[in-house]
Amino acid sequence: MPHLEAVNTPHTRADVWNAGNAHCRAHYQLLAEAEPDLLCRALNLFALQLLTPQQVNVQRQGDLLNIGIVVDGLSWHRAQVIAEKLRNLISVCSVDLQEADCTWVEMAQAAG
């Protein structure tokens, strides 16, 4: 019986979760109903990815919460996936995601 051999097949698409991808600082701006557990549910999505936000700002305006979250060390794709998960939370009205600054921009400037 022949020994098992590793098969080397080329990747058909980029591995967007690869640590070698350019990382950025993502800024999330959420508008949500002022529910007591909403902040915990939103921050839990980052905790599940072992991410600790650099900054969290919360302001209550009547029946709404305005939440700003800044997180470093994400690929842009990963930041977008988390934004979609935030949008799917009950009581969240809107989520705006912006790149605060990206390391690939710095690398491009250094190369040019």
N, C-alpha and C positions, 0 to 999 in steps of 0.2 A: 504494500500500500504506500503510495507516494506521500511525502511530507507536504503539509499545507504551506503554501507560499503566499506572501503578501502580494496583492495585486495593486500596482500603481496605475491609477487612472487619473487623467487630468481633470481638474475642476472645471465644470461647465459654467459656473457663475462665481462671482466674487463672494467671499465669505464676509458678510457685512458685520458679523459679531467678532471678527478677528481683532485681537488687541493691537495689531500693526496698522489698522486703519486710522486715519486722522481723527483726533479727538477734538471736541469743541466744548465751549461753555454754552449751555442751553438756558434760555430764560423762558419760563412758562408763566403765563398770565391767565388765571382762572377767574371766572365769575360764576358763583354758585349760590344756591339757597343756603341760608344760615342754619344749617343742621348741626347739632352738637358733635356728631361723629365724622363729619365730612373731612375735616383737616387730617384726622388720623387715617382715614381711608385713602386720601390722596397721597400722604407721605409714605404710607405702607407700600405703594407701588414702587417707590425708590428704594425702600428698605429691602424689598424682595430681590432687587438687583444688586444688593450690597453697596448702594450709593448713598452718601450722606450729602445733603444739599449744603452749598456754601452760604446760602442766604434764604430765609423764608420771611415774607412780610404778609401779614393778614390785617385787613381792615373790615370792620362790619359797617355796612351802610344800610340801615333799616333791616329788611328781610334778606339782604344779600351779603355775601362775603366776597371781597376782592382779595385774591391770593396771588402773590408773586413768589416763584421758586426759581433759584439759580443753582444749576448743578454743573460741575466740571467732570471731564473724563468720559464723555459719551461720544460715540460716533453719531453722525447726523441721523443715520437710519434708526439707531437705537433711541435717540431722542424723539423721533417721530412716532415710533411704536409706543413709547410711554405716553406721548400726547394723545394718541388714539385711546389708550386704556383710561386716561383721565376723562376724556370725552364720554366714555361709556359708563362712568360712575353716575349713580342716581343722584339727583340734585345739582349736577353740574350743568350750567347753562351754556358756557362757551370756554374754549381753551385756545389761547394764542401762543404759538411757539416761535421764538426768534433766536438766531445765533448771536450770542453776546460777543464772542471772539473765537476763532478757530485756529488750531495749530497749523493746519494746512495753508492758511493764508500767510502765516509767518514763514513757513517753509518756502512758499512760492516767492515771497519777497526776498528771502535770503538767496535763493537760486538765481533770481533775475537781476 
